Each structure stands twice: as structure tokens, then as C-alpha cells.
Amino acid sequence: MVKFTEAEKEELRSAAKSEKLRDDFRQMARNRFEFLTKDGEVDVDRIIRFVADINTLLNHAPKPFKPITGNNFRM
């Protein structure tokens, strides 16, 4: 079992008291189904748009496109 230091415990306590953080988690809970279609399936296009928007928000330069080549793919 992991033991927290007193500093870590205090950090967790102060985070728990943060109304902004609590609001952010409430918002995430409300939007947790945002990436699903009405049928309950994952909408990949929505996820890609979300990742692209976050990338823009964080101001990361996009990487150049590299086409996927080959014929032996494993997961």
C-alpha cells in the first residue's frame, strides 16, 4: 500500500477544497458521453476533433504527415 507524505496529503486536501477544480470535474462528468453517438458507439471523428482542438489550444506545431506504409501490422 502506498503511503503519502504529509506534504502530499496537504496538497490533496487543498485540491479538494478548490471550488474551481471541483467545478472542472463536474463539467467533465457532465460531458463524459460527448464522444458517443446516439447509439452508444464511440464517434472517432469527435475524438479527433477534440485532440486537434486541444493541440491548437496548447499551441503545439503540427507534425508533418507521414503516410503509413507496409503490409505487416500488429496490434
N, C-alpha and C positions, 0 to 999 in steps of 0.2 A: 504494500500500500504506500502511496506517495504521501509524504509529509510536507506541508507548506511551511515556509519560514514565516516569521512574524511580519516581515515586510510584504511578502506575497499575500498573506491574509489581510493585511491592511489595505493593500491595493484592490483586492476583491471586494472588501467592504465598501470602499469609496466608490468603486464602479457600480456596485449595487444601489448606492444612494443617488447616482446620477440620473436625473429625470430625462435628460436628452438621450442617454444610452437606452433607457427603458422604452422611450418613445420609438427609437430606431428599431428595437427588437419587436415591438408591437407592429410596426409598419411591415417588417419582414414577415411576421406571422400572417398578416392580412394578405400579403402578396405571394405567399408560398405556392399558390396554384397558378401563378401568372404564366408559367411555361407549359401549361397543359391546354389541350384543345377541349371543346365541349364533350368529346367522347372520353376524356381522361388520358389521352395519349400525349406523349411529350412532343411539343412543337419545336423542332430543331431550328427552324428559321427564327423563332423568337429568342432562343438561346444565343444564336449567332449575332442577332441584332444587339442583344444585351451586352455580350462580350465586346462587340465593336464600339458600343456607346461608352462602356467603362474604359476601354483603351483610349478613346478620344478624351474622356474626362481626365484621365491620368496623364494625358499629353505624351504618350509613347509613340515614337515614329513607327509606322507600319513596316514590317519586314517585307522584303521583295518576295513575290510569289515564286515558288519552286514547284514545277509540276511533279506529281508523283509518278515515277516510272518503275517498271519491273513487272514481274508476274508471280512472285512468291511472297505473299503477305501472310503474316501470322498475327494473331491477337493473343 
